[in-house]
Amino acid sequence: LSVAVYNHYKRISLDTHSADSDIELQKSNVLLAGPTGCGKTLLAETLARILDVPFAIADATSITEAGYVGEDVEHILQRLLLAADGDVERCQRGIVYIDEIDKIARRTEGPSASRDVSGEGVQQGLLKIIEGTTANVPASGSRKSPLQDYVRINTTNILFICGGTFEGLDKIIAERVGGKKTIGFGAEGHLRPVLTPSELMAQMTADDLLRYGMIPEFVGRLPIMVSVDPLDRQALIRILSEPKNALIKQYQKFLAMDHVELVFTDDALALAADMALTLKTGARGLRTVIESILLDVMYEVPSRGDVRKCIIDA
């Protein structure tokens, strides 16, 4: 993912400084697959902030096929234009992250007999925008109107990163990498090692995505397929305490307003991470755990004048 985004940055820089070059540089869109709460959106957002390019997040579940109630695919570009403060030139060099891309998979493996207006139809609508086209984007408003102004945006240099959990894809991969099952004498000697879901996702191929319900034209426009590993215990402990917006720091700030110092011991952080792991919601599970632990503290401390320090241990 980092290499793809870095190449995108180099490409748009070269386009600016050497427009007369005889070599045309093209983008490579990215598909991110990983469990919920593992940081897919944050990863793309952080890279865009480091590169100082406009960044927009779109939700694939709210998009429908053209002509139906819901957002059109052009509204993705409208969000990027807003992120670029209306600067079309800057917008055409931005990064778009389309979340929940797995939710627009086909309901059946074969071609659907009826219209799938929020599934296969959306994949087909995204094809030209993702590859590179000049789209008419409404300058304002949520629905298309013949009276409103349109802005023409060329998507050739816009990098698209599509992310999703792809629940159940690991089972499809397991069927492929497991090979034929053998029965009879000596079958135990041919058993393959049991792979974890994250190890299976690392072996994801375009063929697996086709079986999952993505159409071939859509998969072909996302040449880089990356799987994101779930967060382990050590990573969750670091998330609790290290970032600027770490949960522990937020609650310390809340209690500091009431002149109370909040302290979490190391064993408390470790146990909180273990509890979050059992919830299987990634970093989001940390907030659930900490909220439940500090509920009584946050309720009682502001009304008490005799508390100056609160220590949370395991």
C-alpha positions in Angstrom: 0.0 0.0 0.0 2.8 2.4 0.9 4.6 1.7 -2.4 1.4 2.3 -4.4 0.7 5.7 -2.6 4.4 6.7 -2.9 4.3 6.0 -6.6 1.1 8.0 -6.9 2.9 11.0 -5.2 5.9 10.7 -7.5 3.7 10.4 -10.6 1.7 13.6 -9.9 4.9 15.4 -9.0 6.5 14.4 -12.4 3.3 15.4 -14.2 3.7 18.9 -12.8 7.4 19.4 -13.6 7.8 17.4 -16.8 4.7 17.6 -18.8 6.6 17.1 -22.1 7.9 13.7 -21.1 7.3 10.9 -23.7 6.6 8.3 -20.9 3.1 8.3 -19.6 2.8 7.2 -15.9 -0.4 5.5 -14.9 -1.8 4.8 -11.4 -2.3 1.4 -9.7 -5.5 1.4 -7.6 -5.5 -0.6 -4.3 -7.8 -3.1 -2.7 -7.5 -3.3 1.1 -9.0 -6.3 2.9 -8.9 -6.8 6.6 -11.1 -7.4 9.7 -13.1 -4.6 11.3 -11.2 -2.2 13.5 -7.7 -3.0 12.2 -7.0 0.5 10.8 -7.7 0.3 7.1 -9.3 3.8 6.9 -6.8 5.3 9.2 -4.0 3.9 7.1 -5.2 5.6 3.9 -6.1 8.8 5.8 -2.6 9.1 7.3 -0.8 8.5 4.0 -2.9 11.2 2.4 -2.1 13.6 5.2 1.6 12.9 4.9 1.6 13.5 1.2 -0.6 16.6 1.6 -3.2 15.7 -1.0 -7.0 16.0 -0.8 -8.6 12.9 0.8 -12.2 11.8 0.8 -13.9 8.8 2.3 -17.0 7.4 0.6 -19.3 4.6 1.8 -20.1 2.0 -0.9 -23.3 1.0 0.9 -25.0 4.3 0.3 -24.4 4.3 -3.5 -27.0 2.9 -5.9 -27.2 2.3 -9.6 -28.0 5.5 -11.7 -31.7 6.3 -11.7 -32.5 4.9 -8.2 -32.9 6.5 -4.8 -29.5 6.8 -3.2 -26.2 8.4 -4.0 -24.7 8.3 -7.5 -21.0 7.3 -8.0 -20.3 11.0 -9.0 -20.9 12.0 -5.4 -17.7 10.3 -4.4 -15.9 12.9 -6.6 -18.0 15.7 -5.1 -16.7 14.9 -1.6 -13.1 15.0 -3.0 -13.8 18.4 -4.6 -15.1 19.7 -1.2 -12.0 18.3 0.5 -9.9 20.3 -2.1 -11.9 23.5 -1.2 -13.3 23.6 -4.7 -9.8 23.5 -6.4 -10.4 21.2 -9.5 -6.6 21.0 -10.3 -5.8 19.8 -6.7 -8.9 17.6 -6.6 -7.6 15.7 -9.7 -4.5 14.6 -7.8 -6.2 13.4 -4.6 -6.9 10.0 -3.0 -10.4 8.5 -2.6 -11.0 5.7 0.0 -14.2 3.7 -0.8 -15.2 1.9 2.4 -17.3 -1.3 2.7 -16.5 -2.3 -0.9 -17.3 -5.9 0.0 -21.0 -5.0 0.5 -21.5 -4.3 -3.2 -20.6 -7.9 -4.1 -23.1 -9.9 -6.1 -25.5 -12.0 -4.1 -24.9 -15.0 -6.3 -21.7 -16.3 -7.9 -23.2 -16.3 -11.5 -24.7 -13.3 -13.3 -27.8 -12.1 -11.6 -31.2 -12.5 -13.4 -32.6 -9.3 -11.8 -31.2 -5.9 -11.3 -28.9 -5.6 -8.2 -29.1 -1.8 -7.8 -26.9 -1.6 -4.8 -24.5 -4.4 -5.7 -23.5 -5.4 -9.2 -24.9 -2.2 -10.6 -22.7 -0.1 -8.4 -19.6 -2.1 -9.4 -20.4 -1.4 -13.0 -21.0 2.3 -12.3 -17.6 2.6 -10.6 -15.6 1.1 -13.5 -15.0 4.2 -15.6 -14.4 6.5 -12.6 -11.8 4.2 -11.0 -10.0 3.6 -14.3 -10.0 7.2 -15.5 -12.6 9.3 -17.2 -13.9 12.9 -17.3 -17.0 13.0 -15.0 -19.6 15.8 -14.6 -19.8 16.4 -10.9 -22.5 18.5 -9.3 -20.9 21.6 -7.7 -23.4 21.5 -4.8 -26.6 19.6 -3.8 -27.2 15.9 -3.1 -29.3 15.0 -6.2 -28.7 15.7 -9.8 -30.8 18.6 -11.2 -30.8 20.0 -14.7 -30.6 23.5 -13.3 -27.5 23.1 -11.2 -23.9 23.8 -12.2 -21.5 20.9 -13.0 -17.7 20.7 -12.7 -15.7 18.5 -15.0 -13.2 16.3 -13.2 -10.7 14.0 -14.8 -10.1 11.0 -12.6 -7.0 9.7 -14.4 -4.7 10.9 -11.6 -7.0 10.2 -8.7 -5.8 7.2 -6.6 -8.7 4.9 -5.5 -8.2 2.7 -2.4 -11.1 0.3 -1.8 -11.4 -1.3 1.6 -13.6 -3.9 3.1 -13.7 -6.8 5.7 -14.7 -9.4 3.1 -16.3 -11.6 5.7 -16.1 -15.3 4.6 -13.4 -14.7 1.9 -11.0 -16.7 4.0 -13.2 -19.8 3.7 -13.1 -19.4 -0.1 -9.3 -19.2 0.0 -9.1 -22.2 2.4 -11.0 -24.3 -0.1 -8.5 -23.3 -2.9 -5.3 -23.7 -0.9 -6.5 -26.8 1.0 -6.3 -29.0 -2.2 -8.1 -32.3 -2.6 -9.1 -34.1 0.6 -7.6 -37.6 0.8 -9.3 -40.5 2.6 -8.1 -44.0 3.5 -4.8 -45.3 5.0 -2.1 -42.7 5.3 -4.4 -39.8 4.7 -3.1 -38.1 8.0 0.4 -37.8 6.4 -1.0 -35.5 3.8 -2.8 -33.0 6.1 -1.9 -29.4 5.4 -1.0 -27.0 8.3 -4.0 -25.1 9.7 -3.8 -21.5 8.6 -5.3 -18.5 10.5 -7.8 -16.3 8.7 -5.1 -13.5 8.4 -2.7 -16.0 6.8 -5.3 -17.1 4.4 -6.2 -13.5 3.5 -2.6 -12.9 2.6 -3.0 -15.5 -0.2 -5.9 -13.7 -1.7 -6.1 -13.7 -5.5 -8.4 -12.2 -8.1 -10.0 -15.5 -8.6 -11.1 -15.6 -5.0 -12.7 -12.2 -5.3 -14.6 -13.3 -8.4 -16.0 -16.2 -6.4 -16.9 -13.8 -3.6 -19.1 -11.8 -5.9 -16.9 -9.1 -7.4 -17.2 -8.7 -11.2 -14.1 -9.4 -13.3 -14.0 -5.8 -14.8 -14.0 -4.3 -11.3 -11.3 -6.7 -9.9 -9.1 -5.9 -13.0 -9.1 -2.2 -12.1 -7.6 -3.0 -8.6 -4.3 -4.6 -9.5 -2.7 -4.2 -6.0 -4.5 -6.4 -3.4 -3.3 -6.0 0.2 -4.5 -7.8 3.3 -4.3 -6.0 6.7 -3.5 -8.2 9.7 -5.8 -8.0 12.8 -4.3 -6.1 15.7 -2.5 -8.2 18.3 -2.3 -7.7 22.1 0.8 -5.5 22.0 -0.7 -3.2 19.3 -3.9 -2.7 21.3 -1.9 -1.7 24.4 0.0 0.8 22.3 -3.2 2.2 20.8 -4.6 2.7 24.3 -1.7 4.8 25.5 0.5 6.2 22.8 -1.4 8.2 20.1 -2.5 11.8 20.5 -6.1 10.7 20.7 -5.4 7.6 22.8 -8.4 6.7 25.0 -6.5 6.9 28.2 -5.3 10.4 27.4 -8.9 11.4 26.6 -10.2 10.2 29.9 -7.2 11.8 31.7 -8.2 15.1 30.1 -11.9 14.7 31.2 -10.9 14.0 34.8 -8.3 16.7 34.8 -11.2 19.2 34.3 -12.4 18.1 37.7 -8.8 18.3 39.1 -8.4 14.5 39.4 -5.5 12.5 38.1 -6.2 9.3 36.3 -3.6 6.5 36.3 -3.8 3.1 34.5 -1.3 0.5 35.6 0.5 -1.7 33.1 -1.5 -4.8 34.1 -4.7 -2.9 33.6 -3.8 -2.0 30.1 -2.8 -5.6 29.3 -6.1 -6.9 30.6 -8.1 -4.3 28.7 -6.3 -5.4 25.5 -7.2 -9.0 26.3 -10.9 -8.1 26.9 -10.9 -6.2 23.6 -9.5 -9.2 21.7 -12.4 -11.3 22.9 -14.9 -8.8 21.4 -13.2 -9.3 17.9 -14.0 -5.7 16.9 -10.3 -4.5 16.7 -9.4 -1.1 18.1 -13.1 -0.2 18.5 -13.4 -2.9 21.2 -11.1 -0.9 23.4 -13.6 1.9 23.7 -16.3 -0.5 24.8 -14.0 -2.0 27.5 -12.8 1.4 28.8 -16.2 2.9 28.8 -17.6 0.1 30.9 -14.7 0.3 33.4 -14.9 4.0 33.8 -18.6 4.5 33.8 -19.0 4.7 37.6 -15.8 6.7 37.9 -17.0 9.4 35.4 -20.4 9.5 37.2 -19.2 9.8 40.8 -16.0 11.8 40.6 -17.4 15.2 39.5 -19.8 15.3 42.5 -17.1 14.4 45.0 -14.6 16.9 46.4 -12.4 14.4 48.3 -10.9 12.6 45.3 -7.6 13.8 43.8 -6.3 10.6 42.2 -7.9 7.6 40.6 -5.9 4.4 40.0 -7.2 1.7 37.7 -5.4 -1.7 38.1 -6.2 -5.2 36.7 
